[in-house]
């Protein structure tokens, strides 16, 4: 069947006038946003700025929240949280396959191999390191073949060296599978290194929409990193002296 030209340009995520309120306080205040298919977007903002609220709205996980506006997103969405959220009474492969078809075992093994956990299918979650648990969470997302991957500070609890390894892995998986990605993070450098585009959420609206030039992933030694960091920190109201 032929692909209609509109399908090639239609955003994967489209928000128009999106609002979300808690206790009559607007956390998201009329957000307009398009995320094209296959784009890697990072979202920065102060604590309480509404980053996770926006992610949960796109994921369809905020049914009890008061809100309005238009929101369209793909049918196949996976979410990765800071906590790997593996069920301790299920082995790693069973966690990866949770909620999928009974015949998906081969896909689960393939996903575990992709994230470097080949041979760990029968391990229990408490036998995994923090980095391995997040790899298993990524495998659980991959096996669902998402069109959109939402990641809510997935590396925030990891040590610095493990985070760098996970950055490389996430970018590699994105390049191989090409879902759209929305990564919520507090780490300005992480956003610059990984993303094609960085958004700053301020007072319930997008305060800055910054394109990051290739190559990706960027090196932490890249001289352009400092220029991008300065613009983002300024948008966040932070000076280098206090970063």
N, C-alpha and C positions, 0 to 999 in steps of 0.2 A: 504494500500500500504506500502511495506517495506521501511524503511529508509536506505538510502545508508550510509555506514560508513563515507564517506567524509562529509556528511551533518552534522554529529555530531561534527566534528572538524573544519569546515569552520568558519573563523572569521565573526562576525556580521559586523564589519567595517574593511576594509583593504585599506591602503594607501601605494602607492609605488611612490617615487620620486615626491610627491605633491608639487607644487609651486604655489604661488599667489603673484602678484606684483601690486603696486600702484605707478603711476608716475615713472615707471622704477625702483622702489625700491622693492627688494624682501622682502616680509613680511614672507612668508613661503618658505623655501629654501631646497626643496628635502626631505620632511618628509616621513619616512617609519614607519608605525604603524599598529598593529593588535589589535583589541578589541574583545575578545571572547564573544560568546553569554552569556548574563546574568551577565557580569562583571560590577562593579561600579567603574568608573575611574574619578578621579579629575584632572583638568588641572590648573597649576599655572604658573605665569609669570608676569614680569613687565608690567605696562601699555604700550600699543603699541607693545607688543611682538608678537601679532598675535593670541591670544587665541580666540577671537571672530571671527576672520577671518577663523580660522580652523573649528570652530563650524558651521559657516555659509556655508563653503564649503561642509561639511558632510551633512548638511541639504538641500543642493541644492539651496541655497538662494543667490548665488553670480554669477549669469549669466553674469553680466557686467564686471567682474573682469578678468584680464589677468592671465592665469595660464596653467599648464600642469601637467602631471602625471596620475597615475591610482587611481581611487577611487571607491570602492564598499561599499554599505550600504543597510540596509533593505528597503523594500518598505514602511512599516508603521513606520513613524518617527513623533514624537511630539517634539515641542520646547517650553520651558518655559523661559521667559525673566525676567529681574529685575522688569520691569513694567508689571503688570498683563494683561494689554492690553484688558480690558473688554470694550465692547461697552456700553456707558452710556445710550443709548436709548433702550437697551434690558435688560430684567430681567435676574437674575443669571442663571436660568435653560436654557433660550434661548441662553445665552452666551456660556454655556457649550456645547450645542448641535449645535452651529454654524458650518455649513458645513457638518453635518452628515445627515444620512437618516431620513426621516420624522417619522419613527417608532421607534426612539431611545430614547423616553422620559423616559421609565423605566430605561434604562441604565444610562441616565443622572442623574436621582434621586439616583440610586445606587451609582454612582461615588461621588455625593455630600455627601451622607451618609458616604462613606468611608473616606472622608477628614474632617468629622465633621461639615458639613453644612446642615444637615437634618433640614427641616423646613424653609430654607432660599431660596427656589426655586423661590419665587415670589418677593424677595428683588431686589431693584435697586442697581447697583454697588456703587453709592455714599452713600449707607447705610452700606457698609461694611468697617471694619477696614483694615489696610494694610495687616495684617496676613490673614484675611478672604478672601481678594481679591486674595492673592497668593494661598490659598486653592482652590478657584474657578478655578484658572488657572491650578492647578494640576488636578482637576476633569475634566477640558476640555481636558487635555492630556490623562487621563486614559480612557475616553469614546471612544477614538480611538484605544484602545488596541495596543499601540505601541510596536514594537520590539526594538526600540531604542528611549530613552528619552534624549534629548539634553537640558541642563539647563545652561543659560548664567547669572551667578551671581543672581540667583532667590531670594536670601535673603539679598542682599546688602543694600536695603533700609529699612529693618526692625530693630526694637530695639532688644537689646541683648536677652531679655527673650523670645520674639516671635521667634527669630531665633533658639534658642535651641529647642523650641517646634516644629518648622518646620523641624529641622534636624531629630528629632525622627519620625515625620510623613513621611518624604520622605524615610527614611530607611525602615520603616514599609511597605509602599506601594511597595517599590522595592522588599522586601522579599516576598510579597504576589503575585506580578505579574511577577517578574523576567525579565524585559526588560534589555538590556544593557543600561548603563547610562554614559554620558559624562558631568560632572559638571565643568563649568568654574568658578573659584573663585579667589579672592585675599587673602582669609583668609586661612593661613597655617593650623591652628588648625581645621577649618571646613573640610578641605580636609582630614586630618588624621582621624578625628572622623568618617567621613561618608564613605570613599572610601576603596576599596580593593587594589587600586593601584593609585599612584600619579605620574603624569608627570610634569616636569618643562620644559617650552618652553623658549629657549634661542637662540637669533639671528637666528630665523626662523627654528630651529631644536630642537629635543627632547634632552635636556641636561642631564636629569636624569629621570630614570624610576624606581620608588621605590615601591616594594610590601609592603602592610600593613598587618601584621598578624592579624587574628581574635583574639578576638571577635569583632563584629560590632553591633550597633555603639559603639565606644570606649567612656569611660568616660573621661571627661576633667581632672579628677584626676589621670588617669592612668600614672604611672611613665614612661612607654615607650613613652608617648606623647612627653616628652622632648627630647628623643633620635631622634625620627623621625623629630621633629621640627628643631633640630640642623642641620641635614643632608639637609633638604629642604631649610632652610635659607642660608646655605653655598652655595648651588646650585644657589640660587637667588642673591648671593653676598651681603647678609645682615648678620650682627653680632647681637647677642642677645642684645647688648647695644643700637642698633638702631632699633630693631624690634618693 
